[in-house]
Amino acid sequence: MADRRAAEPRNMPVYLFTGFLEGGKTRFIQETLEDKRFCNGERTLLLVCEEGEEEYAPDQFADGSVQIRVLQDQSELTQENLARWARETRCERVVIEYNGMWLLDALYGAMPDGWMVYQEFMFADARTILSYNSNMRNLVYDKLKSCELVVFNRFTPAMDKMEYHKLVRAVSRRADIAYEAPDGKVVYDDIEDPLPFDLNAPIVEIGDDDYAEWYRDMSEEPKKYEGKTVRFKGKSLVRRRLPPNTFVIGRHVMTCCVEDIQFAALVCKWDKADTVTDEGWMVLTAKINFRFSPAYGRKGPVLTYIGHEPCEPPEQAVATFY
């Protein structure tokens, strides 16, 4: 029983490295496992989901505590396999080099109980990532959405940092960004990202092009918006199951690609909500408070109506990031 508890701890730390071929994942993990500060006798299971040109050199790891398992196909990414490898190696933590062509949901769905991602880094070849983003946007978005740090390798002075900065910020405002030159020198991104609206204004004006960013920022940092008065353009929806004196307003938002367009909705309280037309566009002025609403089934932003004017749809009906 003692051995089983050692093999399957209540919380298994997972260090996740994502990205695409030639992005630098293998090299970074190799160097990490050569570092005695990280590789210090703690039993480590290294799961390799993608084999590129670089190969691991286990004889150069800081000690013999690392055991490797290679997944040749996504079909091997199962909860049963991961749990079995953890038992076999009696590991105390897991390092994963993830295949860039596999969606992260496949990994999350396969992780045994108790496995928790402690850190997630994405590595990308600066020479090819913009092309990946143009042709496989859903895969790039998938790797950016939850990572803590993005490293652009082989970054040269001729490249425009702003392009790469916007690529990341279109998905995440939280991820740190680093640019690694061919000689190994690393520079961290210091481009400021001011919000495109004034949160200190008496009425926070949300421009037509800023709805998606506002909605995401409000979802991530609701405290900033508590009690604020906002004005924005949205489409009203009337639903039978809404509480009395309530209507829904929002816009369709495209986060990644056409397939993931969703209606980013907000609940609005107004004693004349029954006069609101379905599928109608308006410029709404309202106060935001975060509280439980039956319309959400949870706590969320609830608007209190102040005023509105009917309007035409925005030039770009579907809101996007940047």
N, C-alpha and C positions, 0 to 999 in steps of 0.2 A: 504493500500500500504506500509506503514511504517513497518508493521509486516512482510510482505512478503520479504522486503529487509533484515530484520534482520534474517529471516529464511534461505535465500539463498544469502549470501554475494558474492560479485564478486569473491573473492578468499577464498575458504574454506580450511583451513589447515587440512591436513590428516597426522596422525601419524600412520605408518604402521608397524606392528609386524608380522613377518613371521617365519616359522620353522615347525617342526613336533611335534607329540604328545610327551608329557613329556619333551619338550625342555626348558620349563621355561617361556613361554610367559605370561601365566595367572598370575603367581606370580609377574613378573616384572611389568605388567600393574597395578595389584592390589596395589603394593607398590608405584607406581607412582601416582595413584589416591588418595592414603592416604597422599601424600606429599602436604602441603599447598602451596608450591612454584609453583606447577603445577596446582593443583586443587584449584583454587582461586576464584571461582564464575563464571568463564567463562563456558557458557552452552556447555556441551560435549555430543556427541552421541557416545556411545561405541557399535560397531558392533562386535558381537561374531560369528565367522564362524566355530568354532571348540570347542566342549566341551570335555575336558579331565577329569582326576580324580579331579583336583583342580577346585573349583567353586569360583566365585566372592562373596565378602562380601560387598555389597553396604553400609551397616550400618557403615562400617569402613572407607569409603571414607572421604576425608577431609571436604566435604560439600555435599549438595544435588543437585549439578548442573549437575550430570551425569545421563543420561538415557540410558538404555540398550535395544538393539534389538538383538535377536538371530536368525541366519539363520540356518534352519535345513537342507537345501539342496542347492546345487549350483544354481538350477533353480530360487531361490529367489534373486539371485544376479543380479538385473536388475537396469537400470537407473531409471525406474519409482519408484521402491521400495526405492532406496536410496534417491531420491528427496523427496518422500512422508515422509519418516522418518525424514529427515532434517526439513521439514516444521512442522511436528507434534511436534518435540522437540525444534524447534526454535534454533537449535544448532549453535554455533559459531566456532566449530572445531569438527573433527571426529577422534576417535581412533579405529583402526581396528585390531582385532586378527584374522589373516587370516588362512584358512585351508591349511595345508601343501600339501594336495593332489590335490588342485586346482591350475591351472596355473595362474600366475599374469596377463596375458593378459585378462583373464576373468574379473578381477577387473578393469583394466584400461579401458576396453571396456564398463563397466557399470557405471563408475564414471560420475556424472552429470557435465555439464559445470561449470567451476570455481573451481572444486575440484582439489587441488594440493598436491602431496605428499611432505611434508616438511622434514620428517625424516623417514628412513626405517631401521629397525633393524631385524636381523635374530637370532633366538635362537635355539640351537641344543643340544641334549643329547650326550655328548662325548662318551658314551658307545655304542651308536647305529648309529651315523651319518656315520661312515665309511661303515657300512653295507648298509645303505640307499644309499650311493653314489655308491656302487658296483651294487646294484640291481635296483635302480631308479634314475640313474644319471641325467636324464632329469629334474626331479623334484628338485633335489638338485641344479643343475645349475640354474634353474629358480629362486630360492630363493637367490642365491648368486650374480647374475649378476648385481643387482642395489642397493644392501644394502650398508649402510655406516659403519655398525658395525656388526660383527659376534661374538656371545657369545657362547662358548662351556661350558655347565654346567656339573657338576659332574666330573670335570677333576682331575685326580689323578696323583701323581708323577710317577707312573708306565707307564703312557701314553707318547708317543713320540710326542712332540709338532710339530716336522717337518712334520709328516704325516698330521696333521690338517692344518698347515701352507700351505703346498703344495695344499691341497684340495681347499683352498680359493684362493690362488694365481693362480691356473690353470684357474680361472674364472675372478678374479679381482685383480688388483695391488693396488687399491685405498681403499678397505675396511679395516678398523681397525679390529684387532682380539683380543679377550679377553678370558682368561681361568679362569673359576670360579670353585674353589675347593668345595668339599662337605660342608666345614665349612663356605662357603660364601666369602672367600678371593679371590680377583680378581687380576690377573696378566695380563698385556698387552703384546702382542707379540712384541718382539724387534729383530726378525730375519731379517737381512738385505737381500735385494733382488737386488743385483747388476745385471745389464743387462749382458747377456753372450757374449757381443761383446763390442769393445772399440769405443765409439762415438767420441773420440778425435783423432783417427788414421787418417792418410791422406786418406786411403781407409777403410771404415768400412766393415769388413768381416763378413758376415752373414752365420753361419754354417748351415748345412742341418737340424740339429735338432732345430734350433732357428728361422726358418722362421715365424712360427705362433706367437711367442712372439714378434718378431720384427714388424710384420704387425700390431698387436694390439697396441703396444706401439706407433708406428708411427701414428696410427689413433687417439689415445688418446692425444698425445702430439706432434702435427706436428711441432711446432716451433723448437724442438730439432733437427729436421732432415733437416730443410731448408738449402739448399746449400751444403749438405753433399754428398760425393761420396761413393757409396756402391758397393759391389760385392756380388752376391748371385746366387744360382742355381734355375732356374724356367723353366716352360713349356710355350712355345710361342703359341699364338693363333692368327689366321688371320681372321678378320671379314670384310665383305663387307661394313658395315656401319661406319667403322672407318674413321676418317679424313685422308687426304693424309699424307704420310710419318709417319704413326703411326702403331704400333702393340701392342698387349697385352701380358704381361708375368705375371706369378704367379704360385701358387700351390693350390691344394685342401687342405683345412684346416678343421679338425674336432674339433669343439668347445666343444660339449657336448657328442654326440653319433653318430652312423652311419647315422641316419636319418637327421642330420643337417650338413652334409659335404657340404661345398660351396667352389667355386673357388675364392680365394682371389687374385684379379687381380690388376695389375698396368699398366698404360698407358706409353708407351715409344715412344719418338720421334726419328726418324732416317731417313735420306734422302734415305737410301737404304732398307727401311722397306719392300718393295715388294720382297726382296730376302729371307725374313724369312719364314721358313716352318711351316705349321700348325702342332700342337701337337709335336713340336720338343723341346728337352731339351738343355739348354745352361747355361753357367756361364756368367752372364751379369755384366759388369761394367758400371755404369751410375751415373749421378748427379741428385739429387732430388730437385725439386722446387714445391711449392704448388700454384697452380693457376687454373683458370677455364679451363676445357677441355670439348668439345662437347661429347667426349667418355663417360665421367661421367655424363654430364648434370649438373654439379656443380663444385665447387672448390675441388680439390683433388691433390694427389701427382702425378706429371708428371715427368717421367724420361727422361733425355737427354742422348742418347747413347754415350758411350765412346769406348767400345770394348766388344767382346764376344768370347767365344770358345764353340763349340759343346761339349756335354758331355752325359754320361749315366744318367738315372734317379737316384735319391737318393735311398738308401736302403729302406727307408720308404717313399713311394710316397706321402702318405697323411700326412701332417704336423699336429702335435698335441702340446698341452701345457704340459710340464714337462714329 
